[in-house]
Amino acid sequence: MTSPHRCALPVLALSVTLLAGCGGSPSATAGSVGAATSATSNTTSAPTPTTPVVPSKVAATATPAAPTTVVRSTVVRSKVAATGTPATRHTPSSSSSAKATAAPKPATSLPPVPRAGAEPAVRFPRNEPAVGSGANASVSAIPDSAWTKMVGYSWTRGCPVGRSQLRWVRVNFWGFDGQRSRGSLVVNAAIADEAAAAFTRLYELRFRIRQMKPMDSGWGHNPKGPGADDYAAMEADNTSAFNCRYVGGQEASKVYSKHATGTAIDVNDFENPYVADDGTVYPDRWFLTRRGEAPGVFSTSGSAAVRAFTSQGLRWGGLWSNPDYQHFDR
């Protein structure tokens, strides 16, 4: 059986002839028309074709932009911009400051040095008390009071240098008794600042010094030549510098020592003995074979105490063939 919907056309007015041609009877015309109407309502109309829009030639072609003239501008940087904005100093807040740990107070004394196998007659000589904090080193012209005591002893006519070429160095040091004391040295002006720096470093290292007194009338006359008595000073373990004398142990040669120009310093004679050309050891040989780390001892060229002087351009006598462990010079 042929379905009346197969030949239905999407037109509301259909002729009977067309319906008959599709195999339908005249009696079914009304139903066919209704069915056609129903089918038409359920059929989606085809979209009406649109006429394509052809863009005009003018619209399709982009209008060329007018040429742009580039004007170079010169940027002048201000001095502040060129050099950069200064850094702002940071001030810690009150809370961070409150948390900061207070620096420990500097020591005012140390334990006394224990007895050694060899010591001077006066173990703890009376030293002048320290002045100020730290080493508090100073360099100045020689005071009249000090020069008066030197003339005729550590300085005599014929000395290689005069008063104007010498300087007075004052510095605090740590004594063998554990107390902070103050000492004085007379040195050549050429090494005055270096000497002050070296003894400042010894103070920082807490290196012990027995005593530090200038060579003058207090030591008496040298029994073997010009100058104050250096042998008495060595026996007392005194640290000193200028003394217009001949080379110790070789006075017969009448060759002036570097101490005669103030360019040599002797530190802790007992702990750092001197070996003369004839093999004699001054002032005592006990420490000659005991060169380890000990209070007041210059042990090796690499030790911090020795470097306190060598870093200032002074040489150490401990490296000589006849060692002079107490001696530094330029």
PyMOL commands that set and color helices and strands:
alter all, ss='L'
color gray80, all
select helices_A, chain A and resi 16-21+26-42+57-60+79-83+94-99+144-150+163-165+189-204+217-219+230-235+251-253+258-261+286-289+304-310+317-319
alter helices_A, ss='H'
color red, helices_A
select strands_A, chain A and resi 128-129+138-140+166-174+180-188+211-212+238-239+264-266+274-275+281-282+315-316+327-329
alter strands_A, ss='S'
color yellow, strands_A
deselect
rebuild
show_as cartoon
